[in-house]
């Protein structure tokens, strides 16, 4: 089966990707659920205004790349959750935040608190909207958040934050794939083309591929990517002209993506269940490497696929 959903598996592929693996954290926005409540109020019941002002101050620190201030907003063992993905620990959260922020130097963040709920003398729950813009003039992307703040060291810090990203906006991180791509293959790799386009008002990304050895019969493939409305997680369905089909869930850090697939192999294959992870590692704005790794057929390991090096067709 031709495997070509964009992924970023680090531990097995050996391909260069940025940042900590983010399970289901589309576009890197998950780690922006840092609606930190600053060093505001240490009173028994934090004032509504204090929390709103602190959230604004956090956004200001993010926009100014003040990483010390951002790190001070999380407790040491904080958790950040988006969809099916989770980051545990301030260090992991800040590492992802810093790497993603440096990769998007023109990005800006706005935080709007819509609800504050004191729980105890040392706990408060805050909900609202994060609005992210990757560059001046770019479309804004909004996510809903709910964060649990705890009084620690005289400041209200994030203990847990959960983010639900808009399901249409979740596909924006894959927008760079839109267009036509080509690989010339190699000694063990087929030649091929890929074309991606957004359809249905931007709610679906459709990809079409055509691969084969010179002089042979090409295999055609189709994939449809869409975001789950409840969680913002991106899911993919794939089909090809050998009769193979599979489903997977995309995991992205805003630059690279990983996707684990499970499905049925080609009709000519001896097995019934195929599993694999597919990796795409960007190499600048107009190139990427695709690699299918961790492949099994009915639970038995099979060799990794050859890496395919794609360049954009202009």
C-alpha positions in Angstrom: 0.0 0.0 0.0 1.2 3.5 -0.8 1.7 5.3 2.5 1.8 9.0 2.4 0.1 10.8 5.3 2.5 13.4 6.8 4.0 12.3 10.1 6.9 12.9 12.5 7.9 9.7 14.3 11.2 10.5 16.0 12.4 7.4 17.8 12.5 5.0 14.9 12.8 7.0 11.6 15.9 8.9 12.3 14.5 11.9 10.4 15.0 15.4 11.7 11.9 16.8 13.3 11.4 19.6 15.8 10.2 19.4 19.4 8.9 16.8 21.7 6.3 14.4 20.3 2.9 16.0 20.7 0.2 13.4 20.7 -2.8 15.0 18.9 -1.4 18.6 19.6 -2.4 20.1 16.1 -0.3 23.0 14.9 1.5 23.5 18.2 -1.4 25.5 19.6 -2.0 22.9 22.3 1.0 24.2 24.3 -0.4 27.7 23.9 -3.1 26.7 26.4 -1.0 28.6 28.8 -3.6 30.8 30.0 -1.5 31.4 33.0 -2.7 33.5 35.7 0.4 35.3 36.6 1.4 36.3 40.0 -2.0 37.8 40.6 -3.9 37.5 43.8 -2.9 35.3 46.7 -6.2 35.8 48.5 -8.5 33.0 49.5 -10.8 33.7 46.5 -9.0 35.2 43.5 -10.9 38.2 42.1 -12.3 37.9 38.6 -10.5 41.0 37.4 -7.2 39.8 38.7 -7.5 36.6 36.7 -8.4 38.4 33.5 -5.5 40.9 33.9 -3.1 38.0 34.6 -4.3 36.2 31.4 -3.6 39.3 29.4 -0.2 39.6 31.0 0.5 36.0 30.0 -0.3 36.7 26.4 2.0 39.7 26.5 4.8 37.6 27.8 4.3 35.0 25.1 4.2 37.7 22.4 7.5 39.2 23.9 9.1 35.7 24.1 9.7 36.1 27.8 10.2 32.4 28.5 11.1 32.9 32.1 7.8 34.6 32.8 6.0 31.9 30.9 7.7 29.1 32.8 6.8 30.8 36.0 3.1 30.3 35.2 3.2 26.5 35.4 3.8 24.3 38.4 6.6 21.7 38.0 4.3 18.7 37.3 1.7 20.6 35.3 -0.3 18.8 32.5 -1.4 20.1 29.1 -4.1 18.2 27.3 -5.6 18.6 23.9 -7.8 16.0 22.4 -6.1 12.6 22.9 -2.7 14.1 23.5 -1.0 15.1 26.8 2.3 16.8 27.8 3.4 16.2 31.4 5.8 18.5 33.3 6.7 22.2 33.0 10.0 21.3 31.2 8.2 19.4 28.5 5.6 22.1 28.1 8.2 24.9 27.9 10.5 23.0 25.5 7.6 22.6 23.0 6.4 26.1 23.5 9.9 27.6 23.0 10.6 25.5 19.9 7.3 26.2 18.3 7.5 30.0 19.2 11.0 30.3 17.6 9.8 28.6 14.5 7.0 31.2 14.2 8.7 34.5 15.1 5.8 36.6 13.9 3.1 34.8 15.8 0.8 36.6 18.3 -1.5 35.3 21.0 -4.6 36.9 22.5 -6.4 35.4 25.5 -10.0 36.2 26.5 -11.3 34.9 29.8 -15.0 34.2 29.7 -15.6 32.4 33.0 -13.9 32.2 36.5 -14.9 29.6 39.1 -13.2 29.7 42.5 -13.1 26.1 43.8 -11.3 26.3 47.2 -9.0 28.8 48.9 -6.1 27.6 46.7 -7.9 26.4 43.5 -9.7 28.2 40.7 -10.9 27.2 37.3 -10.7 29.6 34.4 -12.2 29.2 30.9 -12.1 31.2 27.7 -10.7 31.6 24.2 -7.2 31.7 22.8 -6.8 33.4 19.5 -3.6 32.7 17.6 -2.3 34.5 14.4 0.8 32.9 12.8 1.8 36.1 11.0 0.5 39.6 10.1 -2.5 39.2 7.8 -2.9 35.5 8.4 -6.2 34.1 9.4 -6.8 33.9 13.2 -7.2 30.5 14.8 -9.4 30.2 17.9 -9.4 27.5 20.6 -11.4 27.0 23.7 -9.6 26.3 27.0 -10.3 25.3 30.6 -7.5 25.6 33.0 -7.1 24.7 36.7 -5.0 27.2 38.7 -3.4 26.5 42.1 -1.9 28.9 44.6 1.8 27.9 44.7 4.7 30.0 45.9 2.5 33.0 46.4 1.2 33.0 42.8 -1.7 31.3 40.9 -0.1 28.9 38.5 -1.5 26.4 36.0 -1.8 22.8 37.3 -3.7 21.5 34.3 -5.0 23.0 31.1 -7.3 21.4 28.5 -7.7 22.8 25.0 -10.3 22.1 22.3 -9.3 23.6 19.0 -11.9 24.4 16.3 -12.2 21.4 13.9 -11.9 23.5 10.8 -8.9 25.5 12.1 -7.1 22.2 13.1 -6.3 21.6 9.4 -4.5 24.9 9.1 -1.2 23.4 10.3 -1.3 21.1 7.2 -2.0 24.0 4.8 1.6 24.0 3.6 1.0 20.6 1.9 -1.6 22.2 -0.5 -0.2 22.0 -4.0 1.7 19.5 -6.2 4.7 17.5 -5.2 7.1 15.1 -7.0 9.6 12.4 -6.1 12.1 11.0 -8.7 12.5 7.9 -6.7 15.8 6.0 -6.5 17.4 2.6 -6.5 14.7 1.1 -4.2 12.1 3.8 -4.2 9.3 4.4 -6.8 8.7 7.6 -8.7 5.6 9.5 -7.8 3.4 12.5 -7.5 1.2 13.9 -4.7 -1.4 16.6 -4.9 -3.2 18.1 -2.0 -6.2 20.5 -1.9 -8.7 21.8 0.6 -12.3 21.1 -0.1 -15.8 21.5 1.4 -15.2 24.9 2.8 -11.8 24.0 4.3 -13.2 21.2 6.5 -11.5 18.5 4.5 -8.0 18.1 3.0 -7.9 15.7 0.0 -4.7 14.1 -1.3 -4.2 12.1 -4.4 -1.0 10.1 -5.3 0.4 8.1 -8.1 3.5 5.9 -7.6 5.3 3.2 -9.5 8.6 2.0 -10.9 9.6 3.2 -14.4 7.8 1.1 -17.0 5.6 -0.5 -14.4 1.9 -0.2 -13.5 1.4 2.8 -11.2 -0.6 2.5 -8.0 -3.1 5.3 -7.4 -4.1 6.4 -3.9 -6.6 8.7 -2.2 -6.7 10.1 1.3 -9.2 12.3 3.1 -8.2 14.2 6.2 -10.7 15.9 8.5 -10.8 17.2 12.1 -13.0 15.7 14.8 -15.5 18.3 15.9 -15.4 17.4 19.5 -11.6 17.3 20.1 -10.0 18.9 17.0 -8.0 15.7 16.5 -7.2 15.2 12.8 -8.2 11.8 11.3 -7.3 10.3 8.0 -8.7 7.6 5.7 -6.7 6.2 2.9 -7.5 4.0 -0.1 -5.4 2.8 -3.1 -5.9 0.9 -6.4 -4.5 -2.4 -4.9 -7.6 -2.7 -2.7 -5.8 -1.6 0.4 -7.4 0.8 2.9 -6.5 2.2 6.3 -7.4 4.8 9.0 -5.1 6.8 11.2 -4.9 9.8 13.5 -2.5 12.7 12.8 -0.2 14.0 15.5 1.5 17.4 14.8 3.8 19.8 16.5 3.0 22.6 14.0 6.0 21.7 11.9 6.0 18.0 11.5 3.3 15.3 11.8 3.2 11.7 12.7 0.4 9.3 12.0 -0.2 5.7 13.0 -2.2 3.7 10.6 -4.1 0.4 10.8 -6.0 -1.2 7.9 -6.2 -4.0 5.3 -3.3 -4.5 2.9 -3.5 -5.1 -0.9 -5.5 -8.0 -2.1 -2.3 -9.8 -3.2 -0.8 -9.6 0.4 -0.7 -12.7 2.5 -1.8 -11.0 5.7 -5.1 -9.4 6.8 -4.0 -6.5 9.1 -1.4 -4.0 8.3 0.0 -1.4 10.8 2.6 1.3 10.2 3.7 4.8 11.2 4.3 7.3 8.4 6.8 10.2 8.8 7.1 13.4 6.9 10.1 15.6 7.8 10.0 19.1 6.2 13.2 20.2 4.5 12.4 23.9 4.0 9.3 25.4 2.4 9.4 23.3 -0.8 10.7 19.9 0.2 10.0 17.1 2.6 11.0 13.4 3.2 8.3 10.8 3.6 9.2 7.5 5.4 7.0 4.5 6.4 8.4 2.9 9.5 7.4 0.4 12.3 5.5 -1.7 9.8 3.9 -5.0 10.7 1.7 -7.5 8.9 -0.6 -9.6 11.2 1.7 -8.6 14.0 5.0 -9.7 12.3 7.5 -6.9 11.6 8.4 -6.1 8.0 11.2 -3.8 6.7 10.7 -0.1 6.7 9.7 1.4 3.4 12.3 3.4 1.5 12.4 7.2 2.2 10.8 9.3 -0.5 12.2 12.8 -1.1 9.6 15.2 -2.5 10.0 18.7 -4.0 7.2 21.1 -4.8 6.1 21.4 -8.4 5.9 25.2 -9.2 
